[in-house]
Amino acid sequence: MSRMEQERITELLTPQPAIALANLIGAEIPDHTLPPLWNWVYLLARRPHNDLGPDGHPTSGVPAPPASGQRRMFAGGRVTTYGNLCFGEEATRLTQVLRTTTKQGKTGPLTFVTVRNEVTQKGEVRIIEDNDIVYRGQLSGTQPEPMPGEIPEREARLDLKVDEALLFRFSALTYNAHRIHYDHHYAGHEGYDGLVVHGPLQALMMGELLRRSGIGLTGKTFAYRLLAPMVGVQTLSVVASEEGLASGGANVLNCKGVQTATSSLAPIS
């Protein structure tokens, strides 16, 4: 795909998607502005159904898979928030591929794609985020599980009960049709023992722990990495990292104490 391919979406920001997200994750309903990271339920690409591949992902657009039949995995990202988005005003998201690289992994070739989203409102850049996506060939068999651990006692903690209904509703809110999140049979086809918890949901909950603890994300870059799949119905736990929440350090752990995601926070350079 050419570096210059772009996708532009403009829409009026109404409160309804934010209300739906708040009710899903047990947060207070925002009044006038959108909390950081909540833009993930707005300005979504809604491609025709016949553009979807067997896995539920679009086969075209930005980004498009490098080849047919490859698995797509969300690896992490960085979100720089310059200002809050306001309800009742139009906003625009410009999406483009920043870079694409191919490497040889243990199980075959891997294609790494970094996608940039720039969100503007009233002519001002409010958010710049980079998403890291990995494409790889299909694997045979079930993926190995990481060694279990313990959920540490830390200064702050946020739990979210994840079940099939929540995964389905979050998929609907983000217009994400990837079948590993709601189709048990297809999740098994991709090597998972159960439904997979969305990476962006885990990142969002790390941001929520910071926000609800009084640590703002505006004027900062929130970086997150997904370390291992979170699979199955369970309670997701977000805790402060060893560095503490002041540094933006938060970790997501599954019900077995396995760390599946981590985050950090830095001032805008």
Buried (B, 14 or more C-beta within 10 A) or exposed (E): BEEEEEBEBEEEBEBEBBEBBBEBBEBEEBEEBBBBBBBBBBBBEEBEEEEBBEBBBBBEBBBBBEEEEBBBBBBBBBBBBBBBBBBEEEBBBBBBBEEBEEEEEEEEBBBBBBBBBBBBBEEEEBBBBBBBBBBBBEEEEEEEEBEEEEBBEBEBBBEBEBEEEBBBBBBBBBEBBBBBBBBBEBBEBBBBBBBBBBBBBBBBBBBBBBBBBEBEBBEBBBBBBBBBBBBBBBEBBBBBBEEEBEBBBBBBBBBBBBBBBBBBBEEEE
